[in-house]
Amino acid sequence: MQTAKWLGLLSFLGLTGCMSTDHINGGQSGSIDYEKASGGGRYSILQDHAPSGDIKVDHLPDLVPKYEPKSRGGNKSPYSVWGKSYYVMDSADGYTAEGTASWYGQKFHGHKTSNGETYDMYSFSAAHKSLPLPTYLKVTNLDNQRSVIVRVNDRGPFHGNRLIDLSYAAAARLGYHKKGLARVRIEAITPKPGERYEANRVPLAAEKSNTSKVSSVPAQAPANDLLFTHLQLGAFSQQASALRLKQRLFEQFDTRINIDVIHAEDGLYKVLVGPYENDAILEQWQQNLESAGYGKSVKVALAP
């Protein structure tokens, strides 16, 4: 019976990777169901919170939606959470809605999402109760009209009448990461096979520092004339935050990687690893770092 209990709990967690203690205890600040809050010991953090330090997301490239088949995981319909059944839509084509958006962060960073991917709070992703996984959405903050494109790869939120849970980075791009909730409009983007969605936002121009020039572009954009040499793992307004990340990397990888902290012209301290001789090695290290819980790094070209 004990084995069956844990197998059932693990199955439940496959659908609810994004639930914070607010989702679990109905927003009450009193007693917390420890087993649910910790995911049966899966999460070391009970109360979800933002990452430490002053995190900037302006350097992150916009997502470029593309056709993707439905994920093998996370699309079972119906599925049940706490005795309530939810139905997954056959298609997101034409879907729009308005409602309340929340966000989720540090507690779930590095853990599996409902479709089996790894949650990265520094990427533009989201959780929704009924959209097919994955689905691309344009999300607009109705209070300030800021927009971001996210990729839905998780289930939730299962608290109250909230419409969507955004990653911390997406909430920061929309300007509500310090408030917790926002009124949003969401619009599905559903490219057909072979089609590409044209993003409206122009990639940021190259940034210069005292010693180097850093240029980053979306990984999906054509860049045949640009040789990526480094991976950017973070950008911070405080040097101490960048140095803490550098120390973590040294402690985990020792001399296997070279780490630089560059003070760019925009005032941010950027943590870069590299250089890498070719794309194959760079992409292998991008996967290694993501598997180690550092999120999806950004490819950059670093020139003297």
HELIX and SHEET records of a PDB file:
HELIX    1   1 GLN A    2  LEU A   13  1                                  12    
HELIX    2   2 THR A   21  ASN A   25  1                                   5    
HELIX    3   3 TYR A   34  ALA A   37  1                                   4    
HELIX    4   4 GLN A  106  PHE A  108  5                                   3    
HELIX    5   5 TYR A  168  LEU A  174  1                                   7    
HELIX    6   6 GLN A  239  PHE A  253  1                                  15    
HELIX    7   7 ASP A  254  ARG A  256  5                                   3    
HELIX    8   8 ASP A  279  LEU A  289  1                                  11    
HELIX    9   9 GLU A  290  TYR A  294  3                                   5    
SHEET    1   A 2 TYR A  79  VAL A  81  0                                        
SHEET    2   A 2 LYS A  84  TYR A  86 -1                                        
SHEET    1   B 7 THR A  96  TYR A 104  0                                        
SHEET    2   B 7 ILE A 164  SER A 167  1                                        
SHEET    3   B 7 SER A 125  ALA A 127 -1                                        
SHEET    4   B 7 SER A 147  ASP A 154  1                                        
SHEET    5   B 7 THR A 135  ASN A 141 -1                                        
SHEET    6   B 7 ALA A 182  ILE A 189 -1                                        
SHEET    7   B 7 THR A  96  TYR A 104 -1                                        
SHEET    1   C 6 GLU A 207  LYS A 208  0                                        
SHEET    2   C 6 LYS A 213  SER A 216 -1                                        
SHEET    3   C 6 VAL A 298  ALA A 303 -1                                        
SHEET    4   C 6 HIS A 230  PHE A 236 -1                                        
SHEET    5   C 6 TYR A 269  VAL A 273 -1                                        
SHEET    6   C 6 ILE A 259  HIS A 263 -1                                        
END                                                                             
